[in-house]
Amino acid sequence: MSLPRQIDEEQDLECEITFDSTIEDDGEHIFYPIEGEFLLMIFGAYKHVGRKIHPVSCTFPENCYIQCQIPEDPLLSLLLLPTCPPEFTPTQKITEEYKKILNVNAKGLLLPEEEKLFLWIMTANEDAIAFEDAERGTFKESYFAPYIISTIPHMPWVHKHHPITPGLLPRVMDVLKLKISAGVYEQSQSSYRSSWFIVEKKNRKL
């Protein structure tokens, strides 16, 4: 791919950079230069028509339908609310530190007894609360059947992901291990390999 011509220091800085009309073809995508500002290279890209993926009209297989069911009435397992709720007692998950972070009655809209009742409900149902990704879990298959993506016979695609700098590699591995422990990611022997990338947020988290 041709790069912009080098600009002489004595030349007017407001001049336009011209791109060579040569385009680059990697077999799947075509890259072509488009007009950009000073010292800024901008390239467009599009796929060959024969390489594009299009949906196919066909009958949806019966075994791919999502089955939603309720194996038992959840109302039967609800605890009875106490008329005189006890004082808050820290648990292994909802500690005194998390209680301060939640700041339940910040605006003072609840009465003291109502605030104690709210905290009692939280501690009694703490398994449904997740403070970390590893505690999030997934839907039970007894309620929601796994999603199955129906396909037709085709060649599995293999896309390389963007390179990761060595300095970010340990943090990326920590994120992947966290997603695996939470059940979001699973080990797979699939022929597919999709490209992915990471984004560093303002708080330096990935």
C-alpha atoms as an extended CHARMM CRD file, in Angstrom:
* protein
*
       206  EXT
         1         1  MET       CA              0.0000000000        0.0000000000        0.0000000000  PROA      1               0.0000000000
         2         2  SER       CA              1.4050000000        3.3950000000       -0.9870000000  PROA      2               0.0000000000
         3         3  LEU       CA              2.0200000000        5.8900000000        1.7950000000  PROA      3               0.0000000000
         4         4  PRO       CA              1.5640000000        9.6680000000        1.4860000000  PROA      4               0.0000000000
         5         5  ARG       CA              4.4560000000       11.5360000000       -0.0370000000  PROA      5               0.0000000000
         6         6  GLN       CA              6.8420000000       13.1730000000        2.4130000000  PROA      6               0.0000000000
         7         7  ILE       CA              6.2430000000       16.8830000000        3.0440000000  PROA      7               0.0000000000
         8         8  ASP       CA              9.1340000000       19.3440000000        2.8240000000  PROA      8               0.0000000000
         9         9  GLU       CA              9.5160000000       21.5000000000        5.9750000000  PROA      9               0.0000000000
        10        10  GLU       CA              9.6230000000       24.6780000000        3.8550000000  PROA      10              0.0000000000
        11        11  GLN       CA              6.3650000000       23.7730000000        2.1270000000  PROA      11              0.0000000000
        12        12  ASP       CA              3.0560000000       25.3680000000        3.1910000000  PROA      12              0.0000000000
        13        13  LEU       CA              1.5410000000       23.3190000000        6.0620000000  PROA      13              0.0000000000
        14        14  GLU       CA             -1.9560000000       23.8210000000        4.6770000000  PROA      14              0.0000000000
        15        15  CYS       CA             -1.1960000000       21.8080000000        1.5670000000  PROA      15              0.0000000000
        16        16  GLU       CA             -3.2180000000       18.6880000000        0.8780000000  PROA      16              0.0000000000
        17        17  ILE       CA             -1.6220000000       15.2680000000        0.9960000000  PROA      17              0.0000000000
        18        18  THR       CA             -2.3970000000       13.2040000000       -2.0570000000  PROA      18              0.0000000000
        19        19  PHE       CA             -2.6550000000        9.4360000000       -1.8590000000  PROA      19              0.0000000000
        20        20  ASP       CA             -1.5520000000        7.0520000000       -4.5120000000  PROA      20              0.0000000000
        21        21  SER       CA             -4.5530000000        5.5400000000       -6.2230000000  PROA      21              0.0000000000
        22        22  THR       CA             -3.1330000000        2.0460000000       -5.5980000000  PROA      22              0.0000000000
        23        23  ILE       CA             -5.3750000000       -0.1420000000       -3.4360000000  PROA      23              0.0000000000
        24        24  GLU       CA             -4.5200000000       -3.1360000000       -1.2720000000  PROA      24              0.0000000000
        25        25  ASP       CA             -6.3820000000       -6.4490000000       -1.5430000000  PROA      25              0.0000000000
        26        26  ASP       CA             -5.7810000000       -9.1440000000        1.0850000000  PROA      26              0.0000000000
        27        27  GLY       CA             -8.1520000000      -11.6130000000       -0.5270000000  PROA      27              0.0000000000
        28        28  GLU       CA            -11.0510000000      -10.8700000000        1.8120000000  PROA      28              0.0000000000
        29        29  HSD       CA            -11.0740000000       -7.0790000000        2.1860000000  PROA      29              0.0000000000
        30        30  ILE       CA            -10.1750000000       -4.2420000000       -0.1720000000  PROA      30              0.0000000000
        31        31  PHE       CA             -8.4790000000       -1.2220000000        1.4160000000  PROA      31              0.0000000000
        32        32  TYR       CA             -8.5220000000        2.0650000000       -0.4270000000  PROA      32              0.0000000000
        33        33  PRO       CA             -7.2670000000        5.5430000000        0.5840000000  PROA      33              0.0000000000
        34        34  ILE       CA             -9.7320000000        8.3600000000        1.1250000000  PROA      34              0.0000000000
        35        35  GLU       CA             -9.1470000000       12.0610000000        1.6700000000  PROA      35              0.0000000000
        36        36  GLY       CA             -7.8460000000       13.0340000000        5.1190000000  PROA      36              0.0000000000
        37        37  GLU       CA             -6.4730000000       16.0220000000        6.9710000000  PROA      37              0.0000000000
        38        38  PHE       CA             -2.8240000000       16.9930000000        7.2730000000  PROA      38              0.0000000000
        39        39  LEU       CA             -0.5740000000       14.0350000000        8.1190000000  PROA      39              0.0000000000
        40        40  LEU       CA             -3.6060000000       11.8200000000        8.7520000000  PROA      40              0.0000000000
        41        41  MET       CA             -3.9600000000        8.6050000000        6.7860000000  PROA      41              0.0000000000
        42        42  ILE       CA             -7.5190000000        7.3540000000        6.4450000000  PROA      42              0.0000000000
        43        43  PHE       CA             -8.3700000000        4.1790000000        4.6330000000  PROA      43              0.0000000000
        44        44  GLY       CA            -11.7360000000        2.6870000000        3.8100000000  PROA      44              0.0000000000
        45        45  ALA       CA            -12.3900000000       -1.0310000000        3.5110000000  PROA      45              0.0000000000
        46        46  TYR       CA            -15.0950000000       -3.2990000000        2.1880000000  PROA      46              0.0000000000
        47        47  LYS       CA            -15.4780000000       -7.0100000000        1.6160000000  PROA      47              0.0000000000
        48        48  HSD       CA            -15.6370000000       -8.7890000000       -1.6810000000  PROA      48              0.0000000000
        49        49  VAL       CA            -19.1930000000       -9.6670000000       -2.6150000000  PROA      49              0.0000000000
        50        50  GLY       CA            -18.3180000000      -13.3520000000       -2.6080000000  PROA      50              0.0000000000
        51        51  ARG       CA            -16.8510000000      -13.0940000000        0.9180000000  PROA      51              0.0000000000
        52        52  LYS       CA            -19.8650000000      -11.4630000000        2.5510000000  PROA      52              0.0000000000
        53        53  ILE       CA            -22.0670000000      -13.4850000000        4.8940000000  PROA      53              0.0000000000
        54        54  HSD       CA            -25.8020000000      -13.3820000000        4.2340000000  PROA      54              0.0000000000
        55        55  PRO       CA            -28.7100000000      -15.0000000000        6.1070000000  PROA      55              0.0000000000
        56        56  VAL       CA            -30.3530000000      -17.9800000000        4.4450000000  PROA      56              0.0000000000
        57        57  SER       CA            -34.1160000000      -18.4860000000        4.3260000000  PROA      57              0.0000000000
        58        58  CYS       CA            -34.9120000000      -21.9160000000        5.7140000000  PROA      58              0.0000000000
        59        59  THR       CA            -37.0730000000      -23.6990000000        8.2770000000  PROA      59              0.0000000000
        60        60  PHE       CA            -35.9620000000      -23.1440000000       11.8590000000  PROA      60              0.0000000000
        61        61  PRO       CA            -35.1170000000      -26.5180000000       13.4820000000  PROA      61              0.0000000000
        62        62  GLU       CA            -37.4120000000      -27.6200000000       16.2880000000  PROA      62              0.0000000000
        63        63  ASN       CA            -34.5070000000      -28.3870000000       18.6480000000  PROA      63              0.0000000000
        64        64  CYS       CA            -33.2440000000      -24.7820000000       18.4060000000  PROA      64              0.0000000000
        65        65  TYR       CA            -36.3240000000      -23.1530000000       19.9260000000  PROA      65              0.0000000000
        66        66  ILE       CA            -35.7830000000      -21.6020000000       23.3550000000  PROA      66              0.0000000000
        67        67  GLN       CA            -37.7850000000      -23.4260000000       25.9990000000  PROA      67              0.0000000000
        68        68  CYS       CA            -38.8520000000      -21.1870000000       28.9170000000  PROA      68              0.0000000000
        69        69  GLN       CA            -40.5380000000      -22.9880000000       31.7620000000  PROA      69              0.0000000000
        70        70  ILE       CA            -41.1680000000      -22.6880000000       35.4920000000  PROA      70              0.0000000000
        71        71  PRO       CA            -40.4700000000      -26.0530000000       37.1660000000  PROA      71              0.0000000000
        72        72  GLU       CA            -41.8670000000      -24.8500000000       40.4840000000  PROA      72              0.0000000000
        73        73  ASP       CA            -43.8680000000      -21.9250000000       41.8010000000  PROA      73              0.0000000000
        74        74  PRO       CA            -41.2870000000      -19.3900000000       43.1380000000  PROA      74              0.0000000000
        75        75  LEU       CA            -43.9250000000      -17.8110000000       45.3800000000  PROA      75              0.0000000000
        76        76  LEU       CA            -44.0470000000      -20.9820000000       47.4800000000  PROA      76              0.0000000000
        77        77  SER       CA            -40.4140000000      -20.5550000000       48.5460000000  PROA      77              0.0000000000
        78        78  LEU       CA            -40.7380000000      -16.9260000000       49.6390000000  PROA      78              0.0000000000
        79        79  LEU       CA            -40.0160000000      -16.2630000000       53.3030000000  PROA      79              0.0000000000
        80        80  LEU       CA            -42.6510000000      -14.6640000000       55.4750000000  PROA      80              0.0000000000
        81        81  LEU       CA            -41.8700000000      -11.0560000000       56.3300000000  PROA      81              0.0000000000
        82        82  PRO       CA            -41.3260000000      -10.4420000000       60.0310000000  PROA      82              0.0000000000
        83        83  THR       CA            -43.6030000000       -7.9280000000       61.7370000000  PROA      83              0.0000000000
        84        84  CYS       CA            -40.7000000000       -6.8130000000       63.9450000000  PROA      84              0.0000000000
        85        85  PRO       CA            -37.5540000000       -7.0660000000       61.8100000000  PROA      85              0.0000000000
        86        86  PRO       CA            -34.3110000000       -7.6450000000       63.7440000000  PROA      86              0.0000000000
        87        87  GLU       CA            -31.3050000000       -5.3900000000       63.7000000000  PROA      87              0.0000000000
        88        88  PHE       CA            -28.9290000000       -5.8050000000       60.7750000000  PROA      88              0.0000000000
        89        89  THR       CA            -26.4540000000       -8.6420000000       61.2440000000  PROA      89              0.0000000000
        90        90  PRO       CA            -23.5140000000       -8.7410000000       58.7860000000  PROA      90              0.0000000000
        91        91  THR       CA            -23.1750000000      -11.9130000000       56.7170000000  PROA      91              0.0000000000
        92        92  GLN       CA            -20.3220000000      -13.3750000000       54.7110000000  PROA      92              0.0000000000
        93        93  LYS       CA            -21.5190000000      -11.6080000000       51.5580000000  PROA      93              0.0000000000
        94        94  ILE       CA            -23.2900000000       -8.4820000000       52.8550000000  PROA      94              0.0000000000
        95        95  THR       CA            -20.6990000000       -7.1500000000       55.2440000000  PROA      95              0.0000000000
        96        96  GLU       CA            -20.7390000000       -3.9000000000       57.1620000000  PROA      96              0.0000000000
        97        97  GLU       CA            -18.5220000000       -2.4060000000       54.4360000000  PROA      97              0.0000000000
        98        98  TYR       CA            -20.9900000000       -3.2940000000       51.6800000000  PROA      98              0.0000000000
        99        99  LYS       CA            -23.8280000000       -1.9340000000       53.7860000000  PROA      99              0.0000000000
       100       100  LYS       CA            -22.0940000000        1.4530000000       53.8640000000  PROA      100             0.0000000000
       101       101  ILE       CA            -21.5110000000        1.3110000000       50.1270000000  PROA      101             0.0000000000
       102       102  LEU       CA            -25.1870000000        0.5020000000       49.4240000000  PROA      102             0.0000000000
       103       103  ASN       CA            -26.3200000000        3.4010000000       51.6260000000  PROA      103             0.0000000000
       104       104  VAL       CA            -29.8700000000        2.0550000000       51.6900000000  PROA      104             0.0000000000
       105       105  ASN       CA            -31.7080000000        4.9650000000       53.3250000000  PROA      105             0.0000000000
       106       106  ALA       CA            -29.5740000000        7.8040000000       51.9880000000  PROA      106             0.0000000000
       107       107  LYS       CA            -32.4480000000       10.3020000000       51.6140000000  PROA      107             0.0000000000
       108       108  GLY       CA            -34.2450000000        9.2750000000       54.7880000000  PROA      108             0.0000000000
       109       109  LEU       CA            -37.4530000000        8.2480000000       53.0070000000  PROA      109             0.0000000000
       110       110  LEU       CA            -37.7810000000        5.0270000000       55.0210000000  PROA      110             0.0000000000
       111       111  LEU       CA            -38.7870000000        4.7510000000       58.6390000000  PROA      111             0.0000000000
       112       112  PRO       CA            -36.3010000000        2.9890000000       60.9610000000  PROA      112             0.0000000000
       113       113  GLU       CA            -38.4240000000       -0.1950000000       60.9800000000  PROA      113             0.0000000000
       114       114  GLU       CA            -38.7450000000       -0.0930000000       57.1830000000  PROA      114             0.0000000000
       115       115  GLU       CA            -34.9820000000        0.2390000000       56.8050000000  PROA      115             0.0000000000
       116       116  LYS       CA            -34.4090000000       -2.7690000000       59.0840000000  PROA      116             0.0000000000
       117       117  LEU       CA            -36.9550000000       -4.7640000000       57.0820000000  PROA      117             0.0000000000
       118       118  PHE       CA            -35.2200000000       -3.8730000000       53.8110000000  PROA      118             0.0000000000
       119       119  LEU       CA            -31.8450000000       -4.9830000000       55.1730000000  PROA      119             0.0000000000
       120       120  TRP       CA            -33.3960000000       -8.2040000000       56.4860000000  PROA      120             0.0000000000
       121       121  ILE       CA            -34.8080000000       -8.9800000000       53.0300000000  PROA      121             0.0000000000
       122       122  MET       CA            -31.3890000000       -8.3770000000       51.4740000000  PROA      122             0.0000000000
       123       123  THR       CA            -29.5600000000      -10.6840000000       53.8830000000  PROA      123             0.0000000000
       124       124  ALA       CA            -32.2590000000      -13.3730000000       53.5850000000  PROA      124             0.0000000000
       125       125  ASN       CA            -31.9300000000      -13.3490000000       49.7840000000  PROA      125             0.0000000000
       126       126  GLU       CA            -28.2280000000      -12.5800000000       49.4870000000  PROA      126             0.0000000000
       127       127  ASP       CA            -27.6760000000      -15.4600000000       47.0510000000  PROA      127             0.0000000000
       128       128  ALA       CA            -29.5270000000      -13.4050000000       44.4270000000  PROA      128             0.0000000000
       129       129  ILE       CA            -27.1740000000      -10.4150000000       44.8890000000  PROA      129             0.0000000000
       130       130  ALA       CA            -23.8520000000      -10.1580000000       43.0670000000  PROA      130             0.0000000000
       131       131  PHE       CA            -21.1950000000       -7.6310000000       43.9850000000  PROA      131             0.0000000000
       132       132  GLU       CA            -18.4950000000       -9.1710000000       41.7690000000  PROA      132             0.0000000000
       133       133  ASP       CA            -18.5890000000      -10.7320000000       38.2980000000  PROA      133             0.0000000000
       134       134  ALA       CA            -17.6070000000      -14.1100000000       39.7480000000  PROA      134             0.0000000000
       135       135  GLU       CA            -20.8170000000      -14.0760000000       41.8600000000  PROA      135             0.0000000000
       136       136  ARG       CA            -23.1140000000      -13.2750000000       38.9420000000  PROA      136             0.0000000000
       137       137  GLY       CA            -23.7180000000      -16.7680000000       37.5950000000  PROA      137             0.0000000000
       138       138  THR       CA            -26.0660000000      -17.6810000000       34.7490000000  PROA      138             0.0000000000
       139       139  PHE       CA            -29.7050000000      -18.6840000000       34.2950000000  PROA      139             0.0000000000
       140       140  LYS       CA            -30.6200000000      -22.1990000000       35.3690000000  PROA      140             0.0000000000
       141       141  GLU       CA            -31.2030000000      -24.5310000000       32.4510000000  PROA      141             0.0000000000
       142       142  SER       CA            -34.2750000000      -25.8550000000       34.2900000000  PROA      142             0.0000000000
       143       143  TYR       CA            -35.8730000000      -22.4430000000       33.6090000000  PROA      143             0.0000000000
       144       144  PHE       CA            -34.2040000000      -21.3730000000       30.3400000000  PROA      144             0.0000000000
       145       145  ALA       CA            -32.8980000000      -23.7930000000       27.7410000000  PROA      145             0.0000000000
       146       146  PRO       CA            -29.4570000000      -23.0160000000       26.2540000000  PROA      146             0.0000000000
       147       147  TYR       CA            -29.4030000000      -20.8730000000       23.1300000000  PROA      147             0.0000000000
       148       148  ILE       CA            -28.5900000000      -22.8220000000       19.9700000000  PROA      148             0.0000000000
       149       149  ILE       CA            -27.4840000000      -20.9340000000       16.8490000000  PROA      149             0.0000000000
       150       150  SER       CA            -28.7550000000      -22.7390000000       13.7870000000  PROA      150             0.0000000000
       151       151  THR       CA            -26.4000000000      -22.8340000000       10.7960000000  PROA      151             0.0000000000
       152       152  ILE       CA            -26.1080000000      -24.5160000000        7.4290000000  PROA      152             0.0000000000
       153       153  PRO       CA            -23.0050000000      -26.4090000000        6.2100000000  PROA      153             0.0000000000
       154       154  HSD       CA            -20.2510000000      -23.8600000000        5.6670000000  PROA      154             0.0000000000
       155       155  MET       CA            -16.5540000000      -23.2060000000        6.2260000000  PROA      155             0.0000000000
       156       156  PRO       CA            -15.9170000000      -21.9620000000        9.8100000000  PROA      156             0.0000000000
       157       157  TRP       CA            -14.3270000000      -18.5390000000        9.9090000000  PROA      157             0.0000000000
       158       158  VAL       CA            -11.0340000000      -17.8070000000       11.6400000000  PROA      158             0.0000000000
       159       159  HSD       CA            -10.3920000000      -14.1430000000       12.4710000000  PROA      159             0.0000000000
       160       160  LYS       CA             -7.2340000000      -13.0020000000       14.2050000000  PROA      160             0.0000000000
       161       161  HSD       CA             -7.7210000000      -10.6690000000       17.1400000000  PROA      161             0.0000000000
       162       162  HSD       CA             -5.9070000000       -7.3770000000       17.5650000000  PROA      162             0.0000000000
       163       163  PRO       CA             -2.4230000000       -7.6140000000       19.1180000000  PROA      163             0.0000000000
       164       164  ILE       CA             -2.1730000000       -7.0620000000       22.8840000000  PROA      164             0.0000000000
       165       165  THR       CA              0.7220000000       -5.0820000000       24.3110000000  PROA      165             0.0000000000
       166       166  PRO       CA              2.8770000000       -7.0780000000       26.7680000000  PROA      166             0.0000000000
       167       167  GLY       CA              2.1010000000       -4.5730000000       29.5280000000  PROA      167             0.0000000000
       168       168  LEU       CA             -1.6480000000       -5.2830000000       29.3200000000  PROA      168             0.0000000000
       169       169  LEU       CA             -1.3630000000       -9.0600000000       28.9660000000  PROA      169             0.0000000000
       170       170  PRO       CA             -1.5280000000       -9.8950000000       32.7380000000  PROA      170             0.0000000000
       171       171  ARG       CA             -4.6130000000       -7.6940000000       33.1710000000  PROA      171             0.0000000000
       172       172  VAL       CA             -6.2840000000       -9.2450000000       30.1280000000  PROA      172             0.0000000000
       173       173  MET       CA             -5.6450000000      -12.7190000000       31.5260000000  PROA      173             0.0000000000
       174       174  ASP       CA             -7.2020000000      -11.6820000000       34.8460000000  PROA      174             0.0000000000
       175       175  VAL       CA            -10.3540000000      -10.5310000000       33.0160000000  PROA      175             0.0000000000
       176       176  LEU       CA            -10.5830000000      -13.7870000000       31.0550000000  PROA      176             0.0000000000
       177       177  LYS       CA            -10.1310000000      -15.8970000000       34.2020000000  PROA      177             0.0000000000
       178       178  LEU       CA            -12.8250000000      -13.8410000000       35.9500000000  PROA      178             0.0000000000
       179       179  LYS       CA            -15.2780000000      -14.3980000000       33.0800000000  PROA      179             0.0000000000
       180       180  ILE       CA            -14.5430000000      -18.1330000000       33.1100000000  PROA      180             0.0000000000
       181       181  SER       CA            -15.1080000000      -18.3860000000       36.8690000000  PROA      181             0.0000000000
       182       182  ALA       CA            -18.4250000000      -16.5120000000       36.4730000000  PROA      182             0.0000000000
       183       183  GLY       CA            -19.5890000000      -18.9690000000       33.7970000000  PROA      183             0.0000000000
       184       184  VAL       CA            -19.7480000000      -16.3050000000       31.0780000000  PROA      184             0.0000000000
       185       185  TYR       CA            -16.9070000000      -17.9230000000       29.0910000000  PROA      185             0.0000000000
       186       186  GLU       CA            -16.4440000000      -21.6660000000       28.6820000000  PROA      186             0.0000000000
       187       187  GLN       CA            -13.7070000000      -23.8780000000       27.3180000000  PROA      187             0.0000000000
       188       188  SER       CA            -14.4280000000      -24.7960000000       23.7110000000  PROA      188             0.0000000000
       189       189  GLN       CA            -12.9870000000      -26.9620000000       20.9520000000  PROA      189             0.0000000000
       190       190  SER       CA            -14.9300000000      -25.1660000000       18.2290000000  PROA      190             0.0000000000
       191       191  SER       CA            -13.4030000000      -24.5670000000       14.8000000000  PROA      191             0.0000000000
       192       192  TYR       CA            -14.3790000000      -20.9020000000       14.9840000000  PROA      192             0.0000000000
       193       193  ARG       CA            -12.1030000000      -18.1190000000       16.1400000000  PROA      193             0.0000000000
       194       194  SER       CA            -13.6420000000      -14.6460000000       16.2620000000  PROA      194             0.0000000000
       195       195  SER       CA            -11.6490000000      -11.4410000000       16.5520000000  PROA      195             0.0000000000
       196       196  TRP       CA            -11.9480000000       -9.4190000000       19.7590000000  PROA      196             0.0000000000
       197       197  PHE       CA            -10.3660000000       -6.3520000000       21.2920000000  PROA      197             0.0000000000
       198       198  ILE       CA            -10.0110000000       -4.6610000000       24.6750000000  PROA      198             0.0000000000
       199       199  VAL       CA            -10.8600000000       -1.1110000000       25.7360000000  PROA      199             0.0000000000
       200       200  GLU       CA             -9.2600000000        0.5960000000       28.7240000000  PROA      200             0.0000000000
       201       201  LYS       CA            -11.7790000000        2.7510000000       30.6050000000  PROA      201             0.0000000000
       202       202  LYS       CA            -11.1120000000        6.0060000000       32.4030000000  PROA      202             0.0000000000
       203       203  ASN       CA            -10.7520000000        4.1520000000       35.7190000000  PROA      203             0.0000000000
       204       204  ARG       CA             -8.0630000000        1.9940000000       34.0280000000  PROA      204             0.0000000000
       205       205  LYS       CA            -10.2730000000       -1.0750000000       34.0800000000  PROA      205             0.0000000000
       206       206  LEU       CA            -10.5780000000       -3.2420000000       30.9690000000  PROA      206             0.0000000000
